[in-house]
Structures are given as structure tokens and as C-alpha cells.
Amino acid sequence: MTRVTGKLSDWLWSHWAKEEARSRAALWGFGVLGEAARDAAPQLGKFARGDGTRAKLALRALQEMGTNAEPAVAGLVLTLSRTNAQEVAAAAYVLACLKLRPDLAVPALAKCAHDRRGVGVRLAVLEALDAYREAARPLVEVEFHDPDETVRALAESRFNRF
């Protein structure tokens, strides 16, 4: 039995290593494709708002694409108005990583700063607004009064720098 489990473990490891190598190659490919990868950005944006490995890989692909990920921003901004708190927080996180289209992202994020969908949403939104610091400056309320102490502390530490 030990021989079988050892072989199984070896097989699983080699299978995982192959998958990992393919994922890395695909991520690298999005960066190399440059402008040609723009058409994939909206779909990657949808995946990045999800959960798990696929979401993480989609986010990494968008980051590799740099400014070519711009077509994903409109969908991410629309996600900020959804009712699912996890999707909203994930969209805010992706926007913070991309830092693209502040004209679309910052007003939508500012509307979520006093969100009632949960502390996680407000924390993600504050992080995203901090990433867009220059564009967010006129829209950020300096005196931030949030019922949650963690959110207040983050807002105070981030936005007193404005």
C-alpha cells in the first residue's frame, strides 16, 4: 500500500506541476500578446470577480496585461452596484490592482465608501480609493465616520494623507 500511495503522490505532484507550468505560461502569454489580448479583458474581468484559483489567475492575467486590461474596467465598475458583497469587494480589489480609468472607477468607488453590504466591502473600497489617490482626492470625505472601528482606522490612516 505504501508503494501505491507513494506513486499516487508522485503522480499528483507531477500533474500539479504541469498545471502550474501551463498557468504560468498562459499568464506570461497575456503580457506578451499586448494589444492583441485586449479582447480577452472583459471575460478575465468576470473571472477575476469570482472565487478561488480561477479568479486569482484571471487577476494575475489582467495585471500582466497592464493598460491592455482597460476593457475590463467597465464591467468591474458595474459589479460595484451588485448586491453580493464578495463580488463587490473582489471588483474593488481588481480595480485597485489595475488603476485604470479613474474617470469611471473613482466615482463608482466613492459611492460605495459608506456601503451597507458589509465591512469587507468598505475596506476593499477604501483600499481601491487609496490606489487611485490622485483622482480620488476631490471625492474623498476627509472626516470619515464609519460604524466599524477597523474601517474608521483605515480611512483615517489612508485619507489623512490627502
Secondary structure, DSSP 8 states (H G I E B T S, - for coil): -HHHHHHHHHHHHHHHHHHHHHHHHHHHHHHHHGGGGGGGHHHHHHHHTS-HHHHHHHHHHHHHHGGGGGGGHHHHHHHTTSS-HHHHHHHHHHHHHH---HHHHHHHHHHTTT-SS-HHHHHHHHHHHHHTHHHHGGG--SS---SSHHHHHHHHHHHTT-
